[in-house]
Amino acid sequence: MVRLTLDLIAKKSNLKPRKEETTLQYLKKITHINFSAKNIDAIEDLSLCKNLSVLYLYDNCISQITNLNYATNLTHLYLQNNCISCIENLGSLKKLEKLYLGGNYIAVIEGLEGLEGLRELHVESQRLPLGEKLLFDPRTLHSLAVRPNLSILTKNIVINAYNEKRKVYLDVLPFLQKSLSILNISNNNIDDVRDLEILENLNQLIAVDNQLLHVKVRTLNLS
């Protein structure tokens, strides 16, 4: 097996440092890292990659999500088809917009309370024990549906800003509207999605190959 380290990134990356660049300078400017299908089983300390925004680690052997708390600029994280059984250590990824965790061993969707920017969550086809179904932690669902910045106080500030300076309004409003909009839960033995009704801003729920019998179409848009 292979551990993802700074040395490995520096040696195997498609981008090569300029002649005048040190390895440290090169690592600091990297925005995309792709080590999919490379037999990676662990993530080492990559804190020097401070500008990392997209990380591809799908089709590997990773069993635990670690050492990503430094990646505060990460927007896309691809961890599908690994050996992950628990969603953890992602709370500091405030800018994360898309999270791909399909094809793992996750039984409960949890640990996403700190992901204020998350727009897409893909957790399809978990490798669950026979007879079990994918479950959702109520705290995580609530955090994905309600953002702390959507308080009445903040709304009033925005309205006042709009009355005085339209530019301020336009800058702030998109941030206030952020919440989970796409959720993929296909092929997880799910027989009831009523708990997901809290996700009022969900635009697309992908839930094929489950055990659903009755769904309120007006509440959830199935694809």
C-alpha positions in Angstrom: 0.0 0.0 0.0 1.0 3.6 -0.5 0.8 6.6 1.8 0.0 10.0 0.3 2.9 12.3 1.3 4.4 15.6 0.2 7.4 13.7 -1.3 5.1 11.5 -3.4 3.1 14.6 -4.6 6.3 16.4 -5.5 7.6 13.4 -7.4 4.5 12.2 -9.2 2.6 15.4 -9.9 1.9 16.2 -13.5 2.9 19.8 -12.8 6.6 20.3 -12.3 8.3 23.2 -10.4 10.0 25.8 -12.4 13.8 25.8 -12.3 13.9 28.8 -9.9 11.3 27.3 -7.6 12.0 25.3 -4.4 9.9 22.3 -3.6 8.3 24.2 -0.8 7.2 27.0 -3.1 5.9 24.5 -5.6 3.8 22.7 -3.0 2.3 25.9 -1.7 0.9 26.8 -5.1 -0.7 23.5 -6.0 -4.5 23.7 -6.4 -5.3 20.2 -7.8 -4.0 16.8 -6.6 -5.0 13.6 -8.4 -4.0 10.3 -6.9 -7.0 8.2 -7.9 -6.5 4.5 -8.3 -2.9 4.6 -6.8 -3.4 2.1 -3.9 -3.4 5.0 -1.4 -4.3 3.7 2.1 -3.5 6.7 4.2 -3.2 10.5 4.0 -0.1 12.0 5.6 0.4 15.7 6.7 -0.1 17.8 3.6 -0.3 21.1 5.4 2.2 22.8 3.0 -0.4 22.5 0.2 -2.2 25.6 1.5 -3.9 26.5 -1.8 -5.3 23.0 -2.5 -8.9 23.3 -3.8 -9.6 19.9 -5.5 -8.4 16.5 -4.2 -9.0 13.3 -6.2 -8.5 10.2 -4.1 -11.2 7.9 -5.5 -10.6 4.2 -6.2 -8.1 3.7 -3.4 -7.9 1.8 -0.1 -8.3 4.7 2.4 -10.0 3.6 5.6 -10.0 6.8 7.6 -10.3 10.5 6.7 -7.3 12.2 8.3 -5.0 15.2 7.9 -7.4 17.3 5.8 -8.0 19.9 8.5 -5.3 22.2 7.0 -7.1 22.3 3.6 -9.3 25.3 4.3 -9.5 26.2 0.6 -10.7 22.8 -0.5 -13.9 23.0 -2.5 -14.1 19.5 -4.1 -13.2 16.2 -2.4 -13.5 12.9 -4.2 -13.2 9.9 -1.9 -15.6 7.4 -3.6 -14.8 3.7 -3.7 -12.5 3.5 -0.7 -12.8 1.7 2.6 -14.2 4.5 4.7 -16.7 3.6 7.4 -17.0 6.9 9.3 -17.3 10.5 8.1 -14.9 12.5 10.3 -12.3 15.2 10.5 -14.0 17.5 7.9 -15.2 20.2 10.2 -12.7 22.8 9.2 -13.4 22.6 5.5 -15.7 25.6 5.5 -15.3 26.2 1.7 -16.1 22.6 0.7 -18.9 22.6 -1.9 -18.9 19.0 -3.3 -18.2 15.8 -1.3 -18.1 12.4 -3.0 -18.2 9.4 -0.7 -20.1 6.8 -2.8 -19.0 3.1 -2.7 -17.6 3.1 0.8 -18.7 1.4 4.1 -20.6 4.3 5.6 -23.7 3.3 7.6 -24.6 6.7 9.1 -24.3 10.1 7.4 -22.9 12.3 10.2 -20.1 14.6 11.0 -20.9 17.2 8.4 -22.0 19.9 10.9 -19.1 22.3 10.1 -19.4 22.2 6.3 -21.1 25.6 5.8 -20.5 25.7 2.1 -21.6 22.2 1.1 -23.9 22.1 -2.0 -23.6 18.5 -3.2 -23.3 15.3 -1.2 -22.9 12.0 -3.0 -23.2 8.9 -0.8 -24.6 6.3 -3.2 -24.0 2.6 -3.1 -22.5 2.1 0.4 -21.3 -1.4 1.0 -23.7 -2.1 3.9 -24.2 -5.4 5.8 -27.1 -7.5 4.5 -30.4 -6.1 5.6 -29.1 -2.7 6.8 -29.9 0.7 5.3 -28.2 4.0 5.2 -29.2 6.3 8.1 -28.9 10.0 8.7 -27.9 11.8 11.9 -30.6 14.4 12.7 -27.9 16.9 13.7 -26.2 16.6 10.3 -29.5 17.0 8.4 -30.3 20.1 10.4 -26.9 21.6 9.7 -27.3 20.9 6.0 -30.7 22.6 5.9 -30.2 25.6 8.1 -27.2 27.9 7.9 -26.2 30.0 11.0 -25.9 33.1 8.8 -29.6 33.0 7.9 -30.7 34.6 11.2 -33.3 37.4 11.2 -30.7 39.8 12.4 -28.5 39.1 9.4 -31.4 39.4 7.0 -32.2 42.8 8.5 -28.6 43.9 8.0 -28.8 42.8 4.4 -32.0 44.6 3.8 -30.6 47.8 5.3 -27.5 47.4 3.2 -29.6 47.1 0.1 -31.4 50.3 0.9 -28.1 52.1 1.2 -25.7 50.3 -1.1 -27.0 47.9 -3.7 -23.6 46.4 -4.2 -23.3 45.3 -0.6 -26.7 43.5 -1.0 -25.6 41.7 -4.1 -22.4 40.6 -2.5 -24.0 39.2 0.6 -27.2 37.7 -0.6 -25.7 34.7 -2.5 -23.8 33.6 0.6 -27.0 33.7 2.7 -28.8 31.5 0.3 -26.3 28.6 0.5 -27.6 25.2 1.5 -27.5 21.6 0.3 -29.0 21.4 -3.2 -28.0 18.0 -4.6 -28.1 14.7 -2.7 -27.3 11.3 -4.1 -28.4 8.4 -1.9 -29.0 5.8 -4.6 -28.7 2.0 -3.9 -28.6 2.1 -0.1 -31.7 0.0 0.9 -33.5 3.2 2.0 -37.3 2.7 2.4 -38.3 6.1 3.8 -37.1 9.6 3.0 -39.4 11.6 5.2 -36.5 12.7 7.4 -35.1 14.5 4.4 -38.0 16.9 4.2 -36.0 19.2 6.4 -33.8 19.9 3.3 -36.2 22.5 1.9 -33.7 23.9 -0.6 -32.9 20.6 -2.1 -33.2 20.8 -5.9 -32.2 17.3 -6.8 -32.6 14.1 -4.8 -31.1 11.1 -6.6 -32.6 8.0 -4.9 -32.8 5.2 -7.5 -32.4 1.5 -6.6 -33.8 1.8 -3.1 -36.9 0.4 -1.4 -39.0 3.5 -1.6 -42.8 3.0 -1.9 -44.4 6.3 -1.2 -42.7 9.7 -1.8 -44.2 13.2 -1.6 -43.2 14.5 -5.0 -44.1 18.0 -4.0 -41.6 18.0 -1.3 -38.7 16.0 -2.9 -37.8 16.1 -6.5 -36.6 12.6 -7.4 -34.2 12.0 -10.3 
